[in-house]
Amino acid sequence: MLFSYLKSFSQIVVHGIKENKIRINKNTRIKIFQKDINHEIQRINLCGDDICINIKGHIDIKKQCHILIEGYLLNVNYSPLFKTDEFNLIYAYDGPLGYIYNKEFTEFYVWSPVAEKINLLLYKNFDPTIDEEPEVYEMKKLDKGVYYTKVNGDLDGIFYNYEAFVFGKRNVVVDPYAYAVGVNGLRGAVVDLKSTNPEGFEEDRYIKLNGNVDAIVYELSIRDFTIDSTSSINLKGKFLGLTEENTAFEGVQTALSHIKDFGITHVQIMPMYDFSYKSVDEKYPLDKYNWGYDPQNYNCPEGSYSINPFSPKSRIIELKKLIQKLHSIGIGINMDVVYNHMYEAQQTHFEGLVPGYYFRKNLDGSFINGSGCGNDTASENYMMRRFIVDSVKYWTKEYHIDGYRFDLMGLHDVETMNRVRDEVLKINPYAMIYGEGWNIPTGIEEEKRAIQKNSSKLLGIGFFNDTIRNSVRGSVFEYKEKGFVSGASDLEDTIKECVKGLPNLYVTPCQNINYISCHDNHTLWDKLNISNAKDSFEDLKSMHKLAYSIVLTSQGVPFIHSGDEFLRTKKGVENSYNAKDEINKVDWSLKVKNIDVYNYLKGLVNFRKKHPAIRMKDRELIEKHIEFFETPKNTVMFMLKDYANYDSFKDIIIIYNANNNTVKLNLPEGNWYLYVDKNNIYDTPQKSFQSSIEVQPISLIILSNTIL
């Protein structure tokens, strides 16, 4: 393949010379084209299958460049130049971006070093389908590739876009830094953010944590959680629906009341930024369904979750009310963010302003697609890194977000994630930062990726633990594969390592997010029904309980997928990202049917919160205070000893029996009191055991030699 790219302002590289049998000598015809510019070639060097062409002067990046070589006309890809120190020295910018609102005037800043000209367009209407001639303000070109203008008057409630003239094209784009948008996110909006604060919001505070291991994270979707009639919510599928109190279905609590009763510490809310209107039309939000992992406007809430998506302020106010309500009952909000890719990269505001800068591209100019969604953002580029950091800082300050779950975090670079951590912790020292550290090929070297194996370079940042997931339930990719709880053998040693928080993978247990089910892949209940189709309902239920028992009694941060606590099903659908509400909804009638499972897991949540021995923050502390015992196949038995982590219990014995038969196990010397068995969590011990105990099939046992 023959292609060319810009390596520096004065050097073009052409690749594929030998493959295309192009001979390089003094007679080779090479010409460089840029509008109104005559480039003189200074030197040509042949390096393998590449030739490096040095020119006198430099390439003007405000104009497209083509090179003609032996009859081949090639477009010159600028993306490699954008990664260089040479480029950053001239164009890296740390000043204001977006708009700065004052009642008397508003200032606008936008960065585009490749634009010939940019105009600010002001509109009165929220929707581009409404015919309207905008007010046009030509923006002044400043240093560092920045354009600026100031508009007098109170613009609160006025809509705006930028008109960027780039490489001979006119691109009308939404401001990447827009804090508010009109319906479907097609126009930015100027708003006085102070006017969007609910009463008392200035006094709203972040949730305090002594360490991430004290958190119990509960993943939910705004839409899924309240959309079904069994939720008994009035404003179904809306931000405000989740603020409704004292809701119930057939005697069991639902929605907010359920969350409060369950005892979790943080909700992780699936995408609630403004995602693509092509996935969900905000004018007709129930016509289509989508999880929202296709970002459109990163700094604005999603309009389909608002009772009035036509008002730029409504969605902001409503989300703030939800956050305020959750904080008032002691629950933090972790935001699911997707900075690793965008929906239809070529149509984004980023690509409209600076083509080839914000997304990783191959040397031939094609988009790199590690995400599997068509593109990967270039977090390593100075201004993309800055955008990501600015965005999380904005959400933290303006909305009081308590933490961030980074989708496909392994596509981001280590430096960007460390910068995110540092800047967020300056604002909220209790913030949680974690994500999917999968090692996915992308345009940066493996040692620079924010992946699990680089955890030592990412202290204070957590990773979803796929080892505990796959060993407990079986591979998420092999649907019929069994795990420890469902009949697979020889997993005891892996489970033991997971109990300790995977010390060979993570530096501290605070980096370890223990999960077995999330929005991706089959729910745990569906997985068990597929892998163990011939097992009885009661045995499957026991497997489900044991799986979450392992999560809630292992060192690290436990994570629960909403509805799993009462056997949530998506009717066997493995990837429900755009399935109907009928598939994705949380069905509260299942809580009625499986109230025993709910009460059991609620009891374990409470037990974990009472016992710091299960929440040790320090690797050395775990090694000092944990002891494993030799036990039969498909069982694990360990002791948290000597008042571990200042626990009120001297010693705690935890036993997992994954066999479908009763197992008799020897106990250390002394009296051991039963606190948890297969079906019950006791506030006070029910009986004591000496020397041995019989453990029921597929069950958890917790004992202690302490009576309080």
Buried (B, 14 or more C-beta within 10 A) or exposed (E): EBBBBBBBBBBBBBBBBEEBEBEBEEEEEBEBBBEEEEBEEEEBEEEEEBBBBBBEEBBBBBBBBEBEBBEBEBBBBBBBBBBBEBBBEBBBBEEEBBBEBEEEEBBBBBBBBBBEBBBBBBBEEBBBEEEEEBBEBEBEBEEEBBBBBBBEEBBBBBBBBBBBBBBEEEBBBBBBBBBBBBBBBBBBBBBBBEEBBBEEBEEBEBBEBEBBBBBBBBBBBBBBBBBBEBBBBEBBBBBBBBBBEEBBBEEBBBBBBBBBEBBBBBBBBBBBBBBBBBBBBBBEBEEEBBBBBBBBBBBBBBBBBBEEBBBBBBBBBBBBBBBBBBBEEEBBBBBBBBBBBBBBBEBBBBBBBBBBBBBBBBBBBEBBBBBEBBBBBBBBBBBBBBBBBBBBBBBBEBBBBBBBBBBBBBBBBBBBBBBBBEBBBEBBEBBBBBBBBBBBEBBBEEEBBBBBBBBEBBEBBBBBBBBBBBBBBBBBEEBEBBBBBBBBEEBBEBBBBBBBBBBEBBBBBBBBBBBBBBBBBBBBBBBBBBBBEEBEEEBBBBBBBBBBBBBBBBBBBBBBBBBBBBBBBBEBBBEBBBBEBEBBBBBBBBBBBBBEBBBBBBBBBBBBBBBBBBBBBBBEBBEEBBBBBEBEEBBBBBBBBEBBBEBEBBBBBBBBBBBEEEBEBEBBEEBBBBBBBBBEBBEEBEEEBEEEBEBBBBBBBBBBBBEE
